[in-house]
Amino acid sequence: MRKTKGTHETQSENLQEQAKRITVEEGKKGWNLAKETLLSHGTSIPKLREAINYIMMEYKPDFFRPAVVSLCCQALGGTPEITVPSSASLVLLGRAIGIHDDIIDRMKVRNRHQTLFGKFGEEIALIISDILLFEGFTLMRKNFELVPEQNMAKILETIERIWFEQSEGEVLEVESKRQLNTTPEDCLAKIKMRASELEAIARISGILASGSQEEINVLGNWGRSLGTMSLLRDEMIDMLETDVLRHRIRNESLPLPLIYATQKPEAKSKITSLISRSKMATADLWMVSRTSYEAGGMNYVADLIAKTAKEAESQISLLRNKRKELSILTTVVVMNPEDWEQIMRSKLPSSKKLSKEL
């Protein structure tokens, strides 16, 4: 007999489909401009051409950042066309930052796909990230033809101020590698700092729409909340994928559900024993996840996501337009017990797929 999907699973899939449709429709122009800008450069160096093609053609398209810029601009009465150069610029800058993160984390495979660092090595990855940064800021200059000079000054100020905060968060991330004594509060504070990228993107959108400072602040608050939720969701999903969890234990900061669990002496003793082994079998990693789950780590992070979602929704209610679309992008990030408890019970992480990205 064919198993019938539960109500929650069906609703979740419908919401995911709506979110994907919105991001593609709203973000395709910005993504296409970013891709065309980088691919238009001719080079006689095969390795460079191969690497550029790989980062823009083999990686998953980034419709999300341009979609956020477009929707937030429209939420304040702006037109989506004015956002395209900025959103394309933010795609290139975001992809450059992602390469840097992969190098720092020594991440050769992400989402079952080779990273640029994994395929081409550190040197080529750094060169490509430099190209992306320069191209990103050059593309940003095209906005001088579309928006008032004072608005461009505000955009550049926003990039400088908020992306510096993101860099501070990344430094804290590096300093907390393999640290078991980090508190959940410190971990959450670091995550909120790293969420500043989406705040910057949302604020830039409001500036492009010539919104008031109050309206721009509303968008910024929503962006920070959404960024925080997305990073918290990643923390949970990393607990459900043993290969990722192994890499985080060995090379990165430990996931928040695990950190929360170590506040309980019995769970900390068990987790410490498991992760201190020179070779961690899949069964060991799964026991780390189960111990964290049983100690309340997953529920703790899920509650944080739900709380942050309410804060985000309160900001959306203050906007003029596009409230439904922004609400869908917010709601789709929320995780419910059904999303992980079945996996924890079955001990089969591959039995259900959870997506980090829209």
Secondary structure as UniProt FT lines:
FT   HELIX           7..39
FT   HELIX           46..53
FT   HELIX           54..58
FT   HELIX           64..75
FT   TURN            76..77
FT   HELIX           80..83
FT   HELIX           84..105
FT   STRAND          109..110
FT   TURN            111..112
FT   STRAND          113..114
FT   HELIX           116..120
FT   HELIX           122..140
FT   HELIX           141..145
FT   HELIX           149..175
FT   TURN            176..178
FT   TURN            180..181
FT   HELIX           184..194
FT   HELIX           196..208
FT   TURN            209..210
FT   HELIX           213..238
FT   TURN            239..240
FT   HELIX           242..251
FT   HELIX           256..261
FT   TURN            262..263
FT   HELIX           265..275
FT   HELIX           282..294
FT   TURN            295..296
FT   HELIX           297..316
FT   TURN            317..318
FT   HELIX           323..331
FT   TURN            332..333
FT   HELIX           337..339
FT   HELIX           341..346
FT   HELIX           349..351
//
